[in-house]
Amino acid sequence: MTNANLLARTQAVLWHPCTQMKHLEQTPPLAIARGEGPWLIDTEGRRYLDAISSWWVNLFGHANPRINAALIDQLSRIEHVMLAGCTHAPVVELSERLAALTGLGHAFYGSDGASATEIALKMSFHFWRNSGRPEKTGFISLKNGYHGETLGALSVTDVALFKDIYAPLLRHSHQATSPDARLAAPGESAHDYALRAAADLEAHLAAHAERTAAIILEPLVQGATGMAMYAPVYLQRVRELCDHYQVHLIADEIAVGFGRTGTMFACEQAGIRGDFLCLSKGLTGGYLPLSCVLTTDAVYAAFYDDATARGFLHSHSYTGNPLACRAALAVLDIFEQDGVIDANRVKAARFTALLAEVAAHPRVRNFRHVGMIWAFDVADAAPGFSDDFHRRALEQGVFLRPIGDTVYFMPPYVIEEPEMRLLAETTLACLS
Ligand SMILES: *Cc1c(COP(=O)(O)O)cnc(C)c1O
């Protein structure tokens, strides 16, 4: 099938996510036929480096032979069975391994990141209700936070473009000061600024903790609003405040989990644990939609009862899908067998070195990096900068999608030096 044919049919029937469809007249989507490692290949054989891991989900490349093999094996056994009234080895094994990795021993599954957010919010509220504290119904999130776009998740998301239109449909929540290190005063360190942001949170908790169920945040990196990075001490302080004020901490590691920040989970860098941990995106290596909320024995125990209504009666048709769980197990095998976290440390240092000229470019501000995420803001960005940069990078065989004036790289972990060079050179060319 030709590109043109596929594009015309796309426009006739398909409604794309996060897209004003009329803009496709100027920027048609890539017609992708297949993938190979970090590369996307279109219907005419052109290759594009997937430098943002297909919206941050892909870890070990497209058409990965090891994940493929696991799925093919699972297909011959059982593709799906409902998880109410049935159980199966892939979902049990995945839950055991995630528990061992996170210290959170009870796993509830959904399909997308947003459904994990919904599950965590409902579980926190219901925990307090089961514990004789039904007045704890409020949620806190951070300014510029992102937790998905279903109505409950959008209520705790702070992105005007996605949220303002739907404000009449949303429940109020409080947005605390973001610890984003770029907001530090001149001369103030990221660490000191993070403590100042935590003091703002404490002031809110001191007045409202009695009616607050949980705070939800993205540990270390606020992704969707432009890869804002912050000091781990913020998470330590939030953990202390949550313990002191009896408020749950929901760690939304949907984007930062599975090695993105340099440790398996971002919370490890602060030595803390949430009461709830939301995972998705990298969970299946970018293969299949699966999300998971992990929680503590204490939360689980509050629901364990003879009374049906004290249980967590939430469900999705595809909860715990065996194929998705097998993909996730294959991903965990690769992490173990290939020593991915250590190997990424070496790769990240190499790529950072290759980006020295980008970091020093006169238009580049706030060059920042953690783990396998790199970002910078572009000074004097013209209106339409993001689309323009996207188009120019494509011409050189690189798929990037800047967020506003922020360019970021979030490559699959299988990226190698020649591809890193292409990415650095393309970026320099696009900046000039
Ligand atoms: C992507 C994302 C979500 C939402 O996940 P979807 O699968 O797109 O619904 C939630 N939280 C964070 C931090 C994310 O990056």
Ligand as a Chemical Component Dictionary entry (heavy atoms), coordinates in Angstrom:
data_LIG
# 
_chem_comp.id                   LIG 
_chem_comp.type                 NON-POLYMER 
_chem_comp.pdbx_formal_charge   0 
_chem_comp.three_letter_code    LIG 
# 
loop_
_chem_comp_atom.comp_id 
_chem_comp_atom.atom_id 
_chem_comp_atom.alt_atom_id 
_chem_comp_atom.type_symbol 
_chem_comp_atom.charge 
_chem_comp_atom.model_Cartn_x 
_chem_comp_atom.model_Cartn_y 
_chem_comp_atom.model_Cartn_z 
_chem_comp_atom.pdbx_ordinal 
LIG C1 C1 C 0 1.369  9.013  29.883 1  
LIG C2 C2 C 0 1.111  9.286  31.327 2  
LIG C3 C3 C 0 -0.116 8.987  31.918 3  
LIG C4 C4 C 0 -1.295 8.479  31.135 4  
LIG O1 O1 O 0 -1.064 7.265  30.510 5  
LIG P1 P1 P 0 -1.979 6.839  29.253 6  
LIG O2 O2 O 0 -1.595 5.447  28.965 7  
LIG O3 O3 O 0 -1.621 7.796  28.142 8  
LIG O4 O4 O 0 -3.398 7.001  29.675 9  
LIG C5 C5 C 0 -0.258 9.200  33.273 10 
LIG N1 N1 N 0 0.760  9.688  34.013 11 
LIG C6 C6 C 0 1.953  9.984  33.476 12 
LIG C7 C7 C 0 3.046  10.490 34.347 13 
LIG C8 C8 C 0 2.167  9.830  32.108 14 
LIG O5 O5 O 0 3.333  10.185 31.564 15 
# 
loop_
_chem_comp_bond.comp_id 
_chem_comp_bond.atom_id_1 
_chem_comp_bond.atom_id_2 
_chem_comp_bond.value_order 
_chem_comp_bond.pdbx_ordinal 
LIG C1 C2 SING 1  
LIG C2 C3 SING 2  
LIG C2 C8 DOUB 3  
LIG C3 C4 SING 4  
LIG C3 C5 DOUB 5  
LIG C4 O1 SING 6  
LIG O1 P1 SING 7  
LIG P1 O2 DOUB 8  
LIG P1 O3 SING 9  
LIG P1 O4 SING 10 
LIG C5 N1 SING 11 
LIG N1 C6 DOUB 12 
LIG C6 C7 SING 13 
LIG C6 C8 SING 14 
LIG C8 O5 SING 15 
# 
